């Protein structure tokens, strides 16, 4: 219970602080588990990581919608979320993502064990098609952009960077790579932006949401397992694919984003149990700490998902109200600068001076890709392209 509570607290902090992604915390925990955490029972650390990861998927929409500082899983919420924010309905936007995440928690429980039976039988066949499915998914995601050439450029540039960083032999290469592309670049860019937020109406969505929620449920249910079991794809990509399937409206898309964000994280634990493959930083941390999952540990994780997800639902509602009342007093530029300094220190400690070089190059690459005016999910080419090359050759 203590580690469950600590995980919820940690997930709240990682969700609220701009530029800090759950994958970065996962990498950090892996290193600490080999030194500082050796005396702690591994199961307790699994509880901590699972609760932190699920809580993060709820909370991280608050800075995404209120401050316009998304991470890789929530950046799609900027357009629909900010549109509602400008109308004084930012609280409703957060509530919609909360509904999606809560639905995802109980959906995951209902379909987890049937998924284990089905996927364990068909994965050997699907695994042979992985590079071709990834190529197809990449082209599909690029085709969804208005600036297709710019999207392709962002994908290939980040892919080239990822391939080189992963093959130069530095310690913890993903830390400076992902921190630069998705953390530092966003922080540097957002420091220049001064957001003017109108007075907000703190009321729950009044529009009939049964149809948008139903469409979001169908889209996330189809897309999330696919992206969870294919390496390099995350919840941002799942949301785009799910939206193409279910054709949601603006509010339904926010529900869909919340659902895919939580479902992809939950399915990453299931994929670790079924195929012993990791698809998120949280799953990587759990595998490094405890190895491949047993059915008993998977069941424990699913219980943690329900408990932490339910608590996070109410916690997100409370924090959304609190921040809307205090938002004009937040010095976001100062917060971003402090976060950037902390991330730089962590990269130096984990990857040395060479890691700082990778961080700088990745940050400038991220800033350039952002300037192209395409979704930041295209920068997941840093993992997708190396994965495609690895599977093909």
Phi, psi and omega in degrees: 000323179296314181288331173297314179296317179298322178295318178297318178296314180296319179295327176295316181293315180294329179288325184275328184279123182294140176087350180262109181262153181299330178295323179294319178294322178300315179296319179297318181293326179301315181293318180291329182296336180275355181228286186288329188262014185297334183272356182269137177304125184304325181298325178296321179293325177296316177301315180300312184294316181296315180292323178296316183296314181293318178300319179302321182293337175277309192288328191292353175282342181296305177292330179298315184274317185281324186245351180071031180238076185279163165258192187292340184266344186238003186296339178289344181282350183300309185295300179293325181292316180289330177298317177289324179298318180294336177269006181082019184240034180298324179297319178297323179298316178295319179301321180296317177293326178297317177302315181298316181294320180293319176301319181297322181302310183282333173296318179301318180295319183293324187253001186298307185285324169301324178295321179301315182293317184287310186291325179298334181273331186254352186294325180301326177284316182295325184300331178289339183259002187307309182298325181286324175294322178293320177297315179298315180296320180296314179295323179295315181295323177292322181293340180280350180276148174289320178262080188294320180293320178295320178296318178296320179297315179297319180296311183290320180296312179293326177295318177297318178297313180300317180300316182290317181296320182288349183242011180262355172082024176275161180284135180049062185297330182292333183297303178291329181295305182287325178296319179291311184293315190249340181259294184298318181299317180293318181294315180298318180292317186285340178299328181283341185271134176245103185278129176258116186253123179288168178301136186255145177262110183272080177224154178285156179303129183263340181293147177298117186256005185299316181290311176301321180293320179297316179295317179296321179299314181295313182298315181290325181295326179277315188280323187297313178299322180299311182289334180288329184261351176261126183294142176090347179259141182231196185290331176298315177293323178297322180295319179295315179294317179297322179293326177292331180281314189260348177052063181278163172271188184302313181288321177296327180293324176294321175298318179298318179299315178298318182294313182293323180301316181279321181296318180298319177296314180297317180292337178295329176288322178293319179294327176297322179288316187284309189245004179057034178242145181255139182236355176221162178299326179295318179293323177299315181298318180295317180296319180294327184276318188239354183082201179291145186283144168267166179298326180296315180292321178298318178298319177299317180297319180295324175296317178298322179301314181295312183295308183292326178294318179294315178297318183294328178301309181288327178295319179296319178299316179297313183293324178298315178297316182298313184289329176294330178281336184248000194297329181289344182265354183279124174273088187293323180298317179296317178299319180294319180296315179298317179298319180297319179296316180297316180296321179296318179297317180298316179299317180298316181294325185271325188235001175074193182296323178298323177296325177296323176297317178296320179301315181296312180297318180295320180296315179294324176296317179298317179298319179296316180296322177297321181294342180287345177077033177240168179298142181290345176298339178296335179287354172291358170302337178300334176252324183295311183296313175300324179294317178299313180298318180299315182288327182281326187239000000 
